[in-house]
Amino acid sequence: MLNLNRAQVLGNLTKDPDMRFTPNGQAVANFTVATNRKWKGRDGAPDGEATEYHDIVVWGKQAEAVVPMLKKGGPAFVEGRLQTRNWEGQDGIKRYKTEIIADNIIVLNSRSGGGSYTPKSNDSSAPAPESATDAPSKNSDEEIDIEEIPF
């Protein structure tokens, strides 16, 4: 049987990333990306809008590379896998949290030209080159226009 665990979100950061280091010195950063969905009401129903919040975790050299480029309100494309962790709170209630463990982050920022970091499969410490092919766009010769992003 085939299995697939992939998540892709394109949205805006709700706050600046929080980066810390594990006791063995590995970097880990957390941030939240908000995505909006709008729809037209049918048969006299009002139009609607909903916002979803996605918790993102990024590890190691990738965290160190992208955190300086990520800012509150800035758009980013995040690709990774879903992971749910659980723990027991101080009140004795079991809690769950589902996060996206990032494999690829593309920072969409027209002022700085954007940037991305994708670890190579054989070298997880070397940053991927920043190029037009790393960022989704209608035409590779065009820059990404932030005003065209629907959120």
C-alpha positions as CSV (number, residue, x, y, z in Angstrom):
1,M,0.0,0.0,0.0
2,L,1.2,3.5,-0.8
3,N,1.4,6.2,1.9
4,L,1.8,9.9,1.5
5,N,2.1,12.5,4.2
6,R,2.6,16.0,2.6
7,A,1.3,19.4,3.5
8,Q,1.7,22.6,1.6
9,V,0.5,26.0,2.8
10,L,0.9,29.5,1.4
11,G,0.0,32.2,3.8
12,N,1.2,35.0,6.1
13,L,3.2,34.6,9.3
14,T,1.1,35.6,12.4
15,K,4.3,36.6,14.4
16,D,8.0,36.5,14.1
17,P,9.5,33.0,14.4
18,D,10.7,31.8,17.7
19,M,14.1,30.1,17.4
20,R,15.8,28.2,20.2
21,F,18.5,25.5,20.5
22,T,18.2,21.9,21.9
23,P,20.6,20.9,24.6
24,N,22.8,19.2,22.0
25,G,23.0,22.5,20.0
26,Q,20.5,21.8,17.2
27,A,18.4,24.8,16.1
28,V,14.6,24.6,16.0
29,A,12.2,27.4,15.0
30,N,8.5,27.6,15.4
31,F,6.0,29.9,13.7
32,T,2.4,30.0,12.6
33,V,1.1,30.6,9.0
34,A,-2.4,31.9,8.5
35,T,-4.4,30.9,5.4
36,N,-7.6,32.5,4.4
37,R,-10.6,31.1,2.5
38,K,-13.4,33.1,1.0
39,W,-16.6,32.0,-0.6
40,K,-19.7,33.5,-2.2
41,G,-23.0,32.7,-0.6
42,R,-25.6,30.8,-2.5
43,D,-29.4,31.5,-2.7
44,G,-29.2,34.7,-0.6
45,A,-26.8,33.3,2.0
46,P,-24.1,35.8,3.0
47,D,-20.5,35.6,1.6
48,G,-18.1,34.0,4.0
49,E,-14.5,34.0,5.1
50,A,-12.5,31.6,7.3
51,T,-8.9,31.7,8.6
52,E,-6.9,28.6,9.4
53,Y,-3.7,28.7,11.5
54,H,-0.9,26.2,10.8
55,D,1.9,25.6,13.3
56,I,5.2,25.1,11.6
57,V,8.4,23.5,13.0
58,V,11.7,23.8,11.1
59,W,15.0,22.2,12.3
60,G,18.7,22.6,12.0
61,K,20.5,24.6,9.3
62,Q,17.3,25.2,7.5
63,A,15.9,27.0,10.6
64,E,19.1,29.1,10.9
65,A,18.9,30.0,7.2
66,V,15.3,31.1,6.9
67,V,14.5,32.6,10.3
68,P,16.3,35.9,9.5
69,M,14.1,36.2,6.3
70,L,10.8,35.5,8.0
71,K,8.8,38.4,9.5
72,K,5.4,38.8,11.0
73,G,2.8,39.5,8.3
74,G,5.2,38.3,5.6
75,P,4.1,35.7,3.1
76,A,5.7,32.3,2.9
77,F,5.2,28.9,1.2
78,V,5.8,26.0,3.5
79,E,6.0,22.3,2.4
80,G,6.5,19.4,4.7
81,R,4.9,16.6,6.6
82,L,2.2,16.5,9.2
83,Q,3.2,15.3,12.7
84,T,0.9,15.0,15.7
85,R,2.5,15.0,19.2
86,N,0.7,14.5,22.5
87,W,1.4,15.2,26.1
88,E,-0.4,15.3,29.4
89,G,-1.0,18.8,30.8
90,Q,-0.6,19.8,34.4
91,D,-4.3,19.4,34.8
92,G,-4.0,15.7,33.9
93,I,-5.8,16.1,30.5
94,K,-4.1,14.6,27.4
95,R,-3.4,17.2,24.8
96,Y,-2.6,16.9,21.1
97,K,-1.0,19.3,18.6
98,T,-0.6,18.7,14.8
99,E,2.3,20.6,13.2
100,I,3.9,20.8,9.8
101,I,7.5,19.7,10.0
102,A,9.0,21.9,7.2
103,D,11.1,20.4,4.4
104,N,11.0,23.4,2.1
105,I,10.3,27.1,2.9
106,I,10.1,29.8,0.3
107,V,10.0,33.3,1.7
108,L,7.9,35.5,-0.6
109,N,9.1,39.0,-0.2
110,S,9.2,41.4,-3.2
111,R,11.5,43.9,-1.4
112,S,14.3,41.4,-0.8
113,G,13.6,39.2,-3.8
114,G,12.6,36.3,-1.6
115,G,14.6,33.3,-0.8
116,S,14.3,29.7,0.0
117,Y,16.2,26.8,1.7
118,T,15.8,23.2,0.7
119,P,18.3,20.7,2.1
120,K,19.9,18.4,-0.4
121,S,19.1,14.8,0.2
122,N,22.8,13.9,0.5
123,D,23.9,17.1,2.3
124,S,21.4,18.5,4.8
125,S,23.7,21.4,5.8
126,A,24.2,23.1,2.4
127,P,21.6,25.7,1.4
128,A,19.9,25.4,-2.0
129,P,20.7,28.1,-4.5
130,E,18.1,30.9,-4.6
131,S,16.7,31.1,-8.1
132,A,13.5,31.8,-9.9
133,T,12.8,28.1,-10.3
134,D,12.5,27.8,-6.5
135,A,9.6,30.1,-6.2
136,P,6.1,29.4,-7.7
137,S,5.2,31.9,-10.4
138,K,3.3,32.2,-13.6
139,N,6.4,32.9,-15.6
140,S,10.0,32.3,-14.4
141,D,11.1,35.7,-15.8
142,E,8.5,37.6,-13.6
143,E,8.9,38.5,-10.0
144,I,6.3,37.4,-7.5
145,D,3.7,40.2,-7.0
146,I,2.6,40.1,-3.3
147,E,-0.6,41.9,-4.3
148,E,-1.7,38.9,-6.3
149,I,-1.6,36.5,-3.3
150,P,-5.2,36.1,-2.1
151,F,-4.8,36.7,1.6
